[in-house]
């Protein structure tokens, strides 16, 4: 006499989700309408940004020594000195390797 056991599915008790508090919104306020003021511009004022200035071309050709010029020359000098230093080290290394190679063949 074989008896079969019935499988009983146990479900976890349902937990209530925590309630989120919803912030109440303030009623929308109507903003007063802003009055737009339009000024009448003449044609010369409207096209002012497109005016070609002759004085700017003269200052473009001038050579002035400014603080920024000094900074760039110092930066250039530092870069050139480091490049010559690196080149000197590379030449010394190549001379040493040439001496080592020539001493091995003797």
Residue pairs with C-beta under 8 A, 6 or more apart in sequence:
none
